[in-house]
Amino acid sequence: MPEGDVLVHAGDLTSSGKLEQLRSAVDWLNEQTKNYEHVICIAGNHDWILEAFYKEGFEKEVREGTFGKVHYLRDSGVTIEGKHFHGSPWTPRFCDWAFNADRGLVIKRWWDMIPMYTNVLITHGPPAGILDWVGKERVGCEELRYATQFSLSRDAHIFGHIHCAPGWEIHEGTTYTNASVLNDQYKIVRAPTVIEI
């Protein structure tokens, strides 16, 4: 792992949403708190177990009892050394994955919760038109792109989800990073991304 102050995991803590996979991932993240001042994570479309806890009203207990020193964000934020981090797991509906929402007004309600003063936005999926190619099709969220283009002080937008479109781009002063380390076969093939803000 590279050196840094804050470690961000942009979702898919599990491969198939099992409780034992979540425990293993959270153990690893808590181990990283020895090397990073802060560790932040969100859920992704593979994390059915976290969606189940959310839907059943046990998210607070899981956050407090399972995540330990790790900041688990679900449509919430944390301020670290004057920088506000906001995280959200939602992606436009595709098949029957976790934290999916229909495009349009349904998913827009989650993006409306992003504070304008957010410095670092962490979403599982990309905004439309930025590091969102799957073959010849762009699959990013139009509503997310619209909601974030009027931010007051965005330094970075970190996401994953689209394994075949890693990299980073800068648009109007914001660093957009598809930080996925996995390829389409779910093999780790890339190093973690380092961003300086």
N, C-alpha and C positions, 0 to 999 in steps of 0.2 A: 504494500500500500504506500502511496506517496505521502510525503509530509504535508501537514496543513493544520488549520485551526478548527474547521468544521467539516465533518464528513456528512454528505447527503446521499441517501439512497432513494431513488425516484420510483420505487414500487416494484411489484413482483417479488415479495419477500419469500414466497413459496412457489413451487412449480405446479402443484395441483391442489392447493388450498387446504392441506391437511394440518391438524393441530401440531403434530410432531415436527413438521417442516417449519411452522411458525416458531416453535420453541427453539429449534436449532438456529434459525436466522436471527432471532432476538438475542440468543446467547452470543452469537458472533458479533452482533452490533454492540452489545454491552462490553464485550472484550475490547472493542475498538475505542471505548471511552478511556482506555489507558494511554492511547496515542493521540487522541483528538480532544480538544476542550469541550466540543459539543458534537453529538451525533443526532442527525435528524432523519426520519424516514416517513414515507407515506405508503399506502397500499397500492396495489395495481390490479389489473384484470384477472390475474391468477389467484388472488387472495380471497377466495370464497369464505374462508374461516373468519376473516376480519369483517367482511360484509355481513356475515351471519350475526356476529357479535353486535354490530351496529344496528341491524334491523331488529334484533331481539332486545335491545336496550341495555346491553352489558358492556358497551364500549368503554365507559369510564372505569369499570372494574378491570378490564383487560389492560387499559392504558396504565393504570396505577399498579396493578399487580404483576404484569408480565413484562412491560417495557423497561422497568428500572430507570436507569439514567438516560435512556434514549428518548428524545422528543418524537412522539408519534403524532403526526398531524393529519387530521381528516377535516378539511374545510375549516382549518384553524391555523393559528400562527404562534410564533415565538420571536421575541426580540433579543438579539445577541449583540452586545457591544454597539448598540445604536442602529443595527440593521434588522429590519423586520423580514422574517421568513414566513411565507404562507404556503401551505400544502393542501393538495386536493387529488384524490385518486380517480376521478370520473373520466371516462372516455366515451366517445360516441358508440352507440350500440352496434355490436358485431357478434352474431351468434348468441350464445347465452353465457357470456363471461361475467365476472364479478364487477361491481361498480360501473356498470354500463347504464347509459341514459340516452333516450332518444334525442336526436339532433333538434335544434330549434329551441323553443321556449323551455322544454324540459331540462335540457342540460344547461341552458343559460342561467337558470336559477342558482346553480352552483358557482358559476363565474361571477354572478352579481355579488357574491359574498367576499370576493377578493378585495381587501382594502386598497384604496388608491395609493397609500403610502408604502406599499409592499416594495422592498428592495430586491428580494430574491424570491421568485415564484417557483414552486416545485409542483408540477403536475405529472401524472403518469403519461399522458399522451401529448403530442405536439399540437401547436396551433396550425391552422390551415396555411399551407404554402411555405412552411419552414421545416426542413429536415423530416418530411412526411411522405416521401415517395415509397410506394410498394409497387414494384414494376413500373408501369406507365401511369399509375393512378396516385393522386394525392389523397391522403386519408385523414389529414389533420382536421381539427375542429374549427369551423368558421366562427362560431360564437365565441370560442376562446380567443381567437385572433382579434376579433372586434373588441372584446372586453378588455384586452390587455394593451391595445395600441394607444390608449389615452392615459397610461399610467403616469404618475407624477415623478417617480424616482427609481424606475426599475433598473437595477444593475445587471441582473441575470434571470433567465428563465431556463430551468433545468427540467428535463423530461427524459423518458426512455421509450418503452413500449414498441416502437417501430425498429426492430432489430436490424433491418437492412438499410437504415438511413442514419448511421452515426455521424458525428462531427459537430462543428459549431459554426455559427454565422453571427455577424453583428448587424443589427438593424436599428437605426436611430438611437445609438448609444447603448442598446441592450444586447448582452451576449446571450444568444440562444444556443443551448447545448443538448443534443440528443446523446445522453451519456450511457446508452446501453452498452454493456460489455459482452453481451451474448450475440451470437449469430442466429440465423433462422432455425438452426438445428439445436438451439439452446446450449451451445458450447461456449465457454469463456474464450474469446479470441482477441479481446481488446483490453488495454489497461484502463484504469479509472481516469476520468477527465479531471484536470486541475484548472480552476478558475481563480483569478486574483481580482478581488473587488476592494 
